[in-house]
Amino acid sequence: MAATARVVEMVGVGAYLGAAPLVKDPVLLTAAGSILTVEARHQTILNLLSQNGTAIPSAFDIALTPPEVLALASSFIDGPCDLGVPGL
């Protein structure tokens, strides 16, 4: 379970970071930034608990595009998911 949660958190961090340039409303951007920091903390603790990595594996997180997020998250989605974003 921890390994799956680690992947989900990694995708979440990348998704929020990658979406930041797409958000034009400053209120929404602030809210998304707040969520991003929490997701990053979750990712850190899961990295430690999994014993497969370090707390902070790299200096910078990787921003993911919507198609990259969909490609990585698709295995966790059951049923049709048409977000209007093509997968990789």
NUPAZA-607687 format. One record per residue: residue in one letter; x, y, z of N, C-alpha, C, O in turn. Coordinates in pm, 1 decimal. Layout:
<recs>
 residu       nX       nY       nZ      caX      caY      caZ       cX       cY       cZ       oX       oY       oZ
      A        X        Y        Z        X        Y        Z        X        Y        Z        X        Y        Z
...
</recs>
This chain:
<recs>
 residu       nX       nY       nZ      caX      caY      caZ       cX       cY       cZ       oX       oY       oZ
      M     81.2   -119.2      0.0      0.0      0.0      0.0     85.8    125.9      0.0     53.9    223.2    -68.4
      A    193.6    124.1     75.9    280.8    241.7     82.3    343.3    271.2    -53.4    361.4    387.4    -89.8
      A    376.3    166.2   -128.2    436.0    187.6   -260.2    336.4    254.8   -354.0    373.4    344.2   -430.1
      T    211.0    212.6   -349.0    107.1    274.7   -431.7     84.3    418.8   -389.5     73.8    507.9   -473.8
      A     76.6    441.7   -259.5     57.2    577.9   -209.2    172.9    667.8   -250.2    153.3    785.4   -280.9
      R    292.4    612.4   -250.6    410.3    689.8   -292.0    397.2    734.4   -437.7    427.4    849.2   -470.4
      V    352.6    645.0   -524.2    333.0    679.6   -665.4    224.0    785.9   -680.0    240.2    882.7   -754.3
      V    112.9    767.0   -608.3      2.2    862.6   -616.5     47.6   1000.5   -571.6     13.6   1100.1   -635.4
      E    123.4   1008.2   -463.5    172.2   1137.6   -415.2    269.9   1200.3   -514.0    266.4   1321.3   -536.2
      M    356.9   1119.0   -573.4    451.6   1170.4   -672.7    377.3   1230.2   -791.8    412.0   1337.7   -840.9
      V    275.5   1159.3   -837.0    195.4   1210.0   -948.8    121.6   1337.0   -906.8    111.6   1431.7   -984.8
      G     70.1   1339.3   -783.8     -0.7   1457.8   -735.0     88.1   1580.7   -730.8     47.4   1688.8   -773.3
      V    208.6   1564.4   -679.9    302.1   1677.1   -673.9    333.6   1726.7   -815.1    330.5   1846.9   -841.7
      G    363.4   1634.2   -904.1    393.7   1672.3  -1041.6    276.2   1736.0  -1112.8    293.0   1827.4  -1193.6
      A    156.1   1686.8  -1082.0     35.5   1742.1  -1145.3     10.4   1885.2  -1100.4    -15.5   1972.7  -1183.1
      Y     17.9   1909.5   -970.5     -3.6   2045.7   -921.1    103.4   2140.3   -972.5     73.1   2253.2  -1011.1
      L    228.3   2095.4   -973.4    337.0   2179.7  -1021.6    321.2   2209.2  -1170.9    341.6   2322.2  -1215.1
      G    285.0   2107.7  -1246.8    267.7   2126.0  -1390.7    146.9   2210.0  -1426.4    145.9   2276.5  -1530.0
      A     45.1   2207.8  -1341.9    -76.7   2284.5  -1369.2    -63.0   2432.0  -1333.6   -141.5   2514.1  -1381.0
      A     33.8   2466.6  -1252.1     47.2   2605.3  -1205.3     45.3   2707.9  -1318.6    -24.2   2808.8  -1306.1
      P    117.7   2687.2  -1427.8    114.2   2787.6  -1535.7    -21.4   2795.6  -1606.9    -49.6   2893.2  -1676.4
      L   -104.3   2693.6  -1589.6   -234.5   2692.2  -1656.5   -342.4   2764.5  -1576.2   -449.5   2795.0  -1628.9
      V   -314.4   2791.8  -1449.7   -413.6   2855.2  -1361.9   -393.7   3006.1  -1365.8   -287.6   3056.9  -1329.8
      K   -495.8   3076.0  -1409.4   -486.3   3222.0  -1423.4   -543.5   3296.8  -1303.5   -505.2   3411.1  -1278.4
      D   -633.6   3234.7  -1229.9   -696.8   3298.8  -1114.8   -600.9   3292.3   -995.5   -565.6   3182.8   -951.8
      P   -557.9   3408.0   -941.8   -461.2   3406.1   -832.4   -513.4   3338.5   -705.2   -435.0   3281.5   -629.3
      V   -642.2   3343.9   -681.6   -698.9   3277.5   -563.5   -686.9   3125.8   -578.8   -648.4   3056.2   -484.9
      L   -720.1   3075.5   -697.1   -707.2   2931.7   -722.4   -561.1   2887.7   -720.7   -529.3   2779.0   -672.4
      L   -473.1   2971.3   -772.8   -331.5   2938.1   -774.5   -276.4   2928.8   -632.3   -196.4   2840.2   -602.3
      T   -318.7   3019.4   -545.6   -276.4   3015.3   -406.1   -327.5   2888.6   -338.0   -253.8   2824.0   -263.5
      A   -452.4   2853.3   -363.0   -508.6   2730.9   -304.7   -433.8   2608.1   -356.3   -401.5   2518.2   -278.7
      A   -406.5   2603.9   -485.1   -334.3   2490.8   -543.0   -192.5   2482.5   -486.4   -142.5   2373.1   -460.0
      G   -128.0   2596.6   -467.8      5.3   2598.2   -408.9      4.9   2545.1   -267.1     97.3   2475.5   -225.0
      S   -100.3   2578.7   -193.7   -114.6   2529.3    -56.9   -130.4   2377.5    -55.5    -71.3   2309.6     28.4
      I   -208.9   2325.1   -146.8   -227.4   2179.5   -156.4    -97.3   2113.0   -199.8    -63.0   2005.7   -150.2
      L    -24.9   2175.5   -291.5    101.2   2120.2   -339.5    199.7   2098.1   -225.1    266.3   1994.8   -220.6
      T    209.8   2193.3   -133.1    304.6   2176.7    -22.7    266.6   2059.1     66.8    354.0   1989.0    117.7
      V    137.5   2037.6     86.0     92.6   1923.5    166.8    123.3   1792.4     94.6    170.0   1696.6    156.2
      E     97.1   1788.4    -35.6    127.1   1668.1   -113.5    276.8   1637.1   -108.3    315.8   1520.7    -99.6
      A    359.8   1739.9   -113.6    504.7   1719.3   -107.0    545.5   1662.4     28.3    634.4   1577.6     35.5
      R    481.5   1708.2    135.5    510.8   1651.2    268.0    466.8   1505.5    274.8    536.4   1421.8    332.3
      H    352.1   1475.4    216.4    307.5   1334.9    211.2    409.9   1250.0    136.0    444.7   1140.0    178.8
      Q    456.6   1302.1     25.1    554.3   1229.3    -55.7    682.1   1203.7     25.1    739.7   1095.1     17.8
      T    725.1   1301.9    100.3    846.2   1287.1    180.6    831.4   1176.7    283.7    919.7   1091.8    296.5
      I    721.5   1176.5    357.1    704.1   1074.3    460.6    691.1    935.1    399.5    740.0    837.2    456.0
      L    625.1    926.5    284.0    613.9    796.0    217.4    749.1    749.3    164.9    777.0    629.4    164.7
      N    832.6    841.3    120.7    968.7    804.8     79.9   1044.6    744.6    197.9   1116.1    645.6    182.6
      L   1028.7    804.7    314.6   1096.4    753.3    434.2   1040.0    619.7    477.9   1115.7    528.9    512.3
      L    907.3    605.9    477.1    844.3    482.0    521.6    872.3    364.6    428.8    879.9    250.2    473.6
      S    887.4    392.4    300.9    908.5    284.7    204.8   1049.5    227.1    212.6   1073.6    115.6    166.2
      Q   1140.8    300.5    269.6   1280.7    260.4    281.3   1343.8    233.8    145.4   1446.2    166.1    136.4
      N   1283.1    287.0     39.6   1337.5    271.4    -95.3   1398.6    399.8   -147.9   1443.4    405.2   -262.4
      G   1400.6    500.8    -67.2   1453.7    626.7   -115.7   1484.1    719.7     -1.0   1468.0    684.9    116.0
      T   1527.8    836.7    -36.0   1557.5    937.8     64.0   1436.6   1028.6     80.5   1344.6   1026.8     -1.3
      A   1437.7   1106.9    185.7   1325.1   1196.9    211.5   1302.3   1290.4     93.4   1188.5   1312.3     51.8
      I   1408.9   1344.2     40.4   1400.7   1436.6    -72.9   1496.5   1384.5   -180.6   1616.2   1412.4   -175.2
      P   1444.8   1309.1   -278.4   1531.8   1242.4   -374.3   1601.4   1334.1   -475.0   1701.5   1294.8   -534.9
      S   1550.0   1454.7   -494.0   1615.1   1546.4   -587.6   1589.9   1689.9   -543.2   1500.2   1716.8   -463.3
      A   1669.5   1780.3   -595.8   1658.1   1921.1   -556.7   1529.0   1984.4   -607.0   1476.5   2076.6   -544.6
      F   1477.7   1935.4   -719.4   1358.1   1993.3   -779.2   1258.5   1882.8   -814.2   1296.7   1775.2   -860.2
      D   1130.8   1911.4   -791.6   1027.4   1819.9   -836.2   1005.0   1838.5   -985.4   1037.8   1943.0  -1041.6
      I    949.6   1737.7  -1048.1    926.3   1740.8  -1192.2    781.8   1781.0  -1219.2    688.9   1717.3  -1169.5
      A    763.1   1885.4  -1296.9    629.3   1927.5  -1338.1    579.6   1832.5  -1445.9    651.6   1802.2  -1541.0
      L    456.9   1786.0  -1430.8    397.1   1694.6  -1527.5    289.8   1765.7  -1608.0    213.5   1845.9  -1554.0
      T    284.3   1736.4  -1736.3    179.1   1790.5  -1821.8     50.9   1710.9  -1798.6     56.9   1599.2  -1747.2
      P    -64.3   1765.8  -1835.2   -188.2   1688.2  -1819.5   -183.6   1550.6  -1886.4   -229.6   1453.9  -1825.6
      P   -130.5   1536.6  -2008.8   -124.0   1402.0  -2066.9    -32.7   1307.4  -1988.0    -59.9   1187.7  -1979.7
      E     75.0   1360.7  -1930.5    163.8   1276.3  -1850.1     93.8   1230.3  -1722.2    106.8   1114.8  -1681.7
      V     19.9   1321.0  -1659.4    -54.6   1285.1  -1538.8   -155.8   1176.4  -1570.8   -166.6   1077.5  -1498.3
      L   -229.5   1194.8  -1678.9   -330.2   1097.4  -1717.4   -266.5    961.9  -1746.9   -321.0    858.5  -1708.4
      A   -152.2    961.1  -1814.4    -84.3    835.8  -1845.4    -38.9    764.9  -1717.9    -50.6    642.8  -1707.4
      L     12.5    840.0  -1621.8     60.2    779.9  -1497.0    -53.6    737.9  -1404.5    -42.3    638.4  -1333.0
      A   -162.3    813.0  -1405.9   -273.4    786.2  -1314.4   -377.6    691.2  -1371.6   -464.7    644.4  -1298.2
      S   -370.5    662.1  -1499.1   -476.3    583.6  -1563.5   -494.5    445.2  -1501.5   -605.3    391.6  -1502.5
      S   -388.3    387.2  -1448.2   -402.1    254.3  -1387.9   -480.6    259.1  -1256.4   -525.3    155.5  -1207.3
      F   -497.3    377.8  -1199.8   -573.3    393.6  -1075.5   -718.3    433.7  -1101.0   -796.3    447.3  -1006.7
      I   -754.9    452.6  -1227.6   -888.6    498.2  -1262.9   -967.2    379.4  -1317.1   -922.9    311.5  -1409.9
      D  -1082.9    355.2  -1259.0  -1166.9    244.4  -1300.4  -1282.8    298.9  -1383.2  -1361.4    379.8  -1333.9
      G  -1293.6    256.2  -1505.8  -1402.0    302.5  -1591.6  -1355.3    413.6  -1683.5  -1239.1    454.3  -1680.1
      P  -1447.5    462.6  -1766.2  -1410.9    566.5  -1861.8  -1375.6    698.1  -1791.0  -1434.2    735.5  -1689.4
      C  -1278.9    764.5  -1848.9  -1234.4    893.1  -1793.3  -1201.9    984.5  -1909.5  -1088.3    986.1  -1956.9
      D  -1298.3   1059.6  -1955.6  -1276.3   1151.2  -2066.3  -1264.1   1292.1  -2011.2  -1363.9   1358.7  -1983.7
      L  -1140.5   1336.3  -1995.5  -1114.8   1470.4  -1945.2  -1083.9   1567.0  -2058.8  -1052.5   1683.7  -2035.3
      G  -1092.8   1518.4  -2180.6  -1059.1   1602.6  -2293.5   -909.6   1622.8  -2308.1   -864.9   1713.3  -2378.6
      V   -830.9   1536.9  -2240.5   -684.6   1546.1  -2246.2   -634.3   1414.7  -2303.3   -659.5   1308.7  -2246.1
      P   -563.3   1420.4  -2415.4   -513.9   1295.5  -2473.7   -401.7   1237.1  -2387.4   -318.0   1311.2  -2335.8
      G   -400.0   1106.1  -2372.2   -292.5   1039.2  -2300.2   -168.7   1031.6  -2387.0   -172.6   1067.6  -2504.7
      L    -61.1    986.0  -2331.2     63.7    973.9  -2407.6     59.1    852.5  -2498.5    155.1    825.8  -2570.7
</recs>
